[in-house]
Amino acid sequence: MRIVSLLPSATEIVCALGLREQLVAITHECDFPAGLEGIPVVTSSVLSGPASSLAIDRHIRELVHEGSSIYRLDAERLQSLKPDLILTQELCEVCAVSYPIVHDAARRLDGPVRLVSLEPQSLEDVFENIGLIGELTGRAGVADTLVRELADRVARLREQLQGRRRRTVLCLEWIDPPFNAGHWTPGLVELAGGIDPLGALGHPAVALDWEKVSGAESELVVVMACGLTLERSLEETTAIAPRLGGRQTWVVDGNAYFSRPGPRLVDSAEIMAGILHPDAVPSPPATVARRLA
């Protein structure tokens, strides 16, 4: 089978199922697991060069207002690769090539091709997506084993945290302007022994005003900026730290973990648990999470 993944999370799932050699195209943001070098890239971003989170947000809002896509799709190269299966999404207009563009490109392909849109709203939905991709690719047994292993880790985490007081933690998916945490993230916080007072389970993240952020009652703040490296998130979070009310603040690699609905969402829950309950779960390594001084 010839698979095109237009989502970093789908690429992770495909590789976790042992299908790396069947990937014929990926996105410019697919960077995990190692060994993806050499696979054709069929997307690119219209955003140019490094910019602050505020500048990125403004540019994205302008593009969305104009009805323009944030990403380009190389339809000609896609056609030349003759895929059997294309994995994409409709969940977030700023996280991947827009679905209408992908759908239009798929209609022009020669021969039968299956276009599958993955729309997870929870960790359980991610497990279902793993099973679906396993069925579509003839790896149902491998997918069942992977889901069982991930579910066992979830069960162990719940056991480790059993009986502990839930800590309040404000999670921000973007820095400036601040966005709350939506979709699956509030569920991960719950799994990690916490409560997010502004979390929106099963709903998209939305921009907040700073007054609401500073007024939210929480013991901690965890910044998990989608699309930014850990170092860039640290730099920007340090700059806006006075607006967070002196609360204990952590910055995590949200781009690699919390923002990608794939197998590493279980890692994300473990990272959060290590921040909230370090006496029960090992604190996360500095390569994925750091506490502001």
N, C-alpha and C positions, 0 to 999 in steps of 0.2 A: 504493500500500500504506500502511496505517495502522499505525505501529510504536509500541509501548510499550517503553521501556527501563527496567528496574528495577535497573540497574547503571550506575554512573558510567563504568566501562570500556567497557561495551556502547554507551553514548551516544557515547563518543569514537570507537569503531569505526564506528558508523552515520554520524556526521558526516564522518569521514575518507573514507567511501565516497560522499560527496556526497548523503546522504539526509536532511539536516537538515530539509527541508520536509515529510518524511513522518513525522517524530516527532510523535505526538499526545499523549504523556505521558512524563514523566521522574521521577526521584526528587528529594528535597530536597537530596541531596548531589551532584547533577550540576552541576558548575561549570566544565566545560571541554568544548569550546572556547567562546570568546566567542560571544554571539549566541543563547544559549538562553533568554533572558528572554522571557516570554510563553507559553512552552510549559507546559501544565497540569502541576502537580506532584501525584502521587497517593500519596506516602508522607510519613511524619513519624516523628520519633524520640520514644520515651517518656522518654528521658533529658532532664532539665531543666537548662538553663543551664550555664555554664562550671563545670568541676570538675577536680580533679587527676586524673592518670592512675590513682592508687591508688583514689580514690573512684569513678571510672568503672568500673574493674575489679570492685570490690566490688558495685556496682549491677548490672552485667551478670551476674555470677555468681549473684546472688540471683534475677534474672529467669529465667535458664536453669534454675536449680534448681526454680523454681516452675512451669516449663513455659510461661512467658510469652514472647511475642515482644518483641524490642527495638525493632521498628518497627511502625508502623500502616500499613495499606493502605486507601485510600479505594475500597472495592469499588463503591460506587454511582457514583462519578465515573468509574471505570474502565469500567463498563458503558455509561455515556452516551457514551464516546469511541469505542465500537465498533471495537476494534483487530482487525487481521488477524494480527499477529505480536506476541508478548510475549517479551522476552528477560529471563531471570532466571538464578539459580544455586542450587546445593545445596552448594557447596564449603565455605562458612563461615557458621555460624549467627549471627555477630555483624556480618557485612559487608553484609547486605541483608535484605529481607523474607524470612521463612522460606518455603521452597518449598511446604509444605503449604497455607499461607495463599494463596499465589499460585495454586496448582492449584485450590483450592476456588473462588476468585473467577473463574477462567477457565471453570470448568464452568457457571457461571451466566450467562455471556455469550450473547447471541443470535447465532446464525449461527456459521459455522466460524471458529475462531481457532487458530493454531499457537503452542504454548507450548514454548519452546526453553531448556533449561538449559545454561549454559556452565560447564565444569568444567576450566579449564586448570591443569596442574601444572608447565608449563615454557614457555619462550619459544616453542618449536616448537608447543606446543598453542595458544598465542595466535595464531600465524600460521594454524593450521588453523581457529580460530574466525573469523578475518577472512574466510577463504575460504568457510566455511559461511554466514556472514551475507550474503556477496556472492551466493552461489547462491540463498539464500532470497528475496533482494530484487531479483534480476535484475541484479546488479552484479558478476557473476563476473569480468569482464575488469578492472574497476576494482580489485577485491580482489586479483587476481593481480599487477597493477602495484604496488599498495601493498606487498604482501608481498615482492615482488622488490626494491623500494627499501629496505625495512627489512633484508632479508637482505644486501644490498650493504653497508649500514652496518656490520652485524655482521662481515662479511668484512674490511672496512677496519680495524675495531678489532682484530681478531686479527692482522692484518699489522703494525699499529703496535706491538703488544705481543710480537711474535714474539721468542723467545730471552731474554726478561726473566725474572728470578727472581720466582716467585709470592710475594706478601706475605700474611702471615696477618692477617685482619681479623675481629673479632667483631662481627656484625651483630645489633642488637636491634630487634625490631618493636614493642616496648612498653617503657615506662620503669620503672614501678613498679606491680606487680612486673615485673622484666625478663622478656621473652620472647625466645627465639631466633628465627632467621629460617627460615621453611619454604617449602614449595611451590616456586615458581620462583626465589626470591631466591638460594639458593646457586649456582644455575646462572648467574645474572647475575654473581655474584662471580667465578666461574671464568672467564667470558668477559672480565671486566675485569682479569684477571691476578692473582687473589687466591685464597685458601683460607679458608673460614670453619670454624674448629674445632668449632663447635657447631651449624652449619647442618644442616637436615634436608630435603634435596632430595626433593620429592614428598610431603612430609608436613606436617601443620599445625604451626604454631608452638606451643610449650608454655611455660608459666611455669618459670623457673629460680630457684634460690635464689642469693643474692648470693655465697655461697662458691664456687659453680660459676662464676659470672661472673668473679669476681676471680682465680680459679685457672686460667682458660682461657688457654693460651699464645697470645698474639696481639700483633702490633706495633701495631695500631690498633683502635679501636672506632668503629663507625658506627651512630648511632641513627637509625632510620627509623620513627618512631611513626605507625601507621595512625590516621587520623582527627584528628590534632593539627596545628595550623599550625606552620610553622617556628619562629615566635617562641615559642610555648608549649613546643615541644620543647626549644628552647634554654634556656628558663628552668628547666624541670624537670631537664634533663640537667646543668646547672650545679650544681643542688642535690645531685645524687647522684654528682657527679664523683669525690669522694674514694673511692667504692666501686669505681671502675674501675681502680685501681692505677696511676695516673699515666701511663697509655698515651695516645698521641696520639688525641684524640677529635674526631670530626666529627659534626655533626647535619645531616641532609638533610630535605628536604620529602618524607617518605615517603608522605604522603597523596596527593600529586599524582603521584608517580612510582612508587616501588617497590611500593606496595600496590595499584596498579591494573593488572590484566593486560590492557592494551591496547597501542596503538602506542607509547606513551611508555615501555614497558619497555626499548626500545632506548636511549632517552635515559638511562634509569636506569643501564644498563651503562656508557654513556659518562661519566656523572657519577662512578660508582664508579672507573672507570679513571683519571679525572682526579685523584681523591683518592689512589689507590694508586701511580700512575705519572705524576706531573705533568711529568716530563722527556720523556714520550712522547706524552701526551694533555693538552690544555689543562685547567687546573684549572676546576672548575665555578664559575659566578658566585655571588655572595653571596646572590642571590635564591632559590637552590635548595639551597645547602650552605654551612655555615660551620664553621670549626675553632674549638674552644674555646681560649681563651687559656691 
